[in-house]
Amino acid sequence: MTLDNQFEVHDPAILANARAVLDAASGPAGMAKEVITAVNRNDHWRGQRCLNLLAPEAPTSPTVRRLLASEIGTRAAEGHIGRVNRWFAGTQYIDEVESLCVELLKKVFRCNYADHRLMGSMIGNMALYHALVQPGDRVMTAAQPFGGHSSNRYDGPAGTRGVQIFDVAFNPETLDVDLDKFEEEAQRIQPKLVVMGMSMTLFPLPVREMSEIIAPWNGRFIFDGAHQAGLIAGGQFQDPLREGAAVLTGSAGKTFSGPQSGMLMWNDPELTEPLTEAIFPVLAATHQVNRVAALAVAAAEMLEYGKAYMAQIVKNSQALGKALEERGIPVLAAERGYSQTHQVIANVRSFGGGLDVAHKLAEANLITNKNLIPGDKPEDWDRPSGLRIGTIEVTRLGLMEDDMADIAEFMARVLVKGEPTSAVQKDVEAYRLPLQTFYYNFDNGWPGEAGH
Ligand SMILES: *Cc1c(COP(=O)(O)O)cnc(C)c1O
């Protein structure tokens, strides 16, 4: 079979390499071995030798990771919890696990309703748009250069529903919502939903003010808290459901530090039927009960450790911002203390832009990502000026504010001093190798408690 004319969205050279690897394998068992070898290579590098500073990534506790491989994940359990609601018999223990998860989510997010069956926050947002809008409806959301996410734009779940999307106005200097302009535009547009989902997120949003502005025509404010869910659960950010948001969506695998998947939280009983019917039977059938079990334990970890863990994440971001700036790497929002989240945004235009900088830092085992920042134009999409740096994993490894200078120094050696990445890579590896224990969980307790 010749594949020469096959259209691929993936990098064709990487796929061609995979075909060559499979062709060279000694049969199917050898092919399986190649898969496992690749997984192990990632663990060896990203798992043990890198400083992972990707903002949407979090390490899970050993128990959460173990549960992802549990027997319960091989069972079929579609539908809502309960004997009559399920299609299948034999699900009584699955009902126990899932109901524990739902009740733990309600506790940790201090809300009346929660759903646990979303395979990703993208699916949660799809459920939301399926449930709450019709084609032609108007919604207002944040554009990407200000931190918005494709979920709420034409190219994502929102777009599939045929809605009209209008941008929420931001002040490019302060990165805040321009409330006056928003009020004027919202009154003209009268959006059914305002959905604020910030992937670049440094400070709380004016949820109360925006909710009040759209209240006269019963517009609903939705907080897509994919990134901020852990900070919200730990009480270290704003509390959107208490400030006027009708629905809070979240990723379980970002600051929440659980298994990668989605969560949906709300208080209004009128939303229960539309939202849950968009989840089942529209977007989820079997929904990975192993993941649900892992999510439930992650929620319990948040109840016990969330406050201190999330507070340390924020302190570390602020310390990292300051340490980077002191070393000649410009950081956004210096005048506001850099951040009240797990993120620090550097402007690396003068070092070659976000794409090249992120790849160069990765050669030194420092993992970050390129990011659009205000001032970038649509044609800068692939090569934006920003670099997004996250402090979730280094915090869970037990690092504190004082340690952030070490990380900033590694970055400055690559970017400012121009040292060869191979030299910095050796030092990053030596720094990370003794740090292999994730804290703020029932396995290892507080930083410093368990042996490395
Ligand atoms: C990451 C992100 C999502 C998607 O979350 P997944 O859990 O990866 O599906 C949705 N909205 C926003 C604002 C995000 O940053």
Ligand as a Chemical Component Dictionary entry (heavy atoms), coordinates in Angstrom:
data_LIG
# 
_chem_comp.id                   LIG 
_chem_comp.type                 NON-POLYMER 
_chem_comp.pdbx_formal_charge   0 
_chem_comp.three_letter_code    LIG 
# 
loop_
_chem_comp_atom.comp_id 
_chem_comp_atom.atom_id 
_chem_comp_atom.alt_atom_id 
_chem_comp_atom.type_symbol 
_chem_comp_atom.charge 
_chem_comp_atom.model_Cartn_x 
_chem_comp_atom.model_Cartn_y 
_chem_comp_atom.model_Cartn_z 
_chem_comp_atom.pdbx_ordinal 
LIG C1 C1 C 0 -7.512  24.267 28.573 1  
LIG C2 C2 C 0 -8.773  24.982 28.333 2  
LIG C3 C3 C 0 -9.924  24.294 27.907 3  
LIG C4 C4 C 0 -9.874  22.848 27.483 4  
LIG O1 O1 O 0 -9.651  22.002 28.546 5  
LIG P1 P1 P 0 -9.350  20.444 28.356 6  
LIG O2 O2 O 0 -9.553  19.896 29.727 7  
LIG O3 O3 O 0 -7.949  20.361 27.880 8  
LIG O4 O4 O 0 -10.317 19.900 27.379 9  
LIG C5 C5 C 0 -11.115 24.981 27.837 10 
LIG N1 N1 N 0 -11.179 26.296 28.134 11 
LIG C6 C6 C 0 -10.096 27.003 28.514 12 
LIG C7 C7 C 0 -10.242 28.455 28.836 13 
LIG C8 C8 C 0 -8.848  26.360 28.613 14 
LIG O5 O5 O 0 -7.770  27.057 28.958 15 
# 
loop_
_chem_comp_bond.comp_id 
_chem_comp_bond.atom_id_1 
_chem_comp_bond.atom_id_2 
_chem_comp_bond.value_order 
_chem_comp_bond.pdbx_ordinal 
LIG C1 C2 SING 1  
LIG C2 C3 SING 2  
LIG C2 C8 DOUB 3  
LIG C3 C4 SING 4  
LIG C3 C5 DOUB 5  
LIG C4 O1 SING 6  
LIG O1 P1 SING 7  
LIG P1 O2 DOUB 8  
LIG P1 O3 SING 9  
LIG P1 O4 SING 10 
LIG C5 N1 SING 11 
LIG N1 C6 DOUB 12 
LIG C6 C7 SING 13 
LIG C6 C8 SING 14 
LIG C8 O5 SING 15 
# 
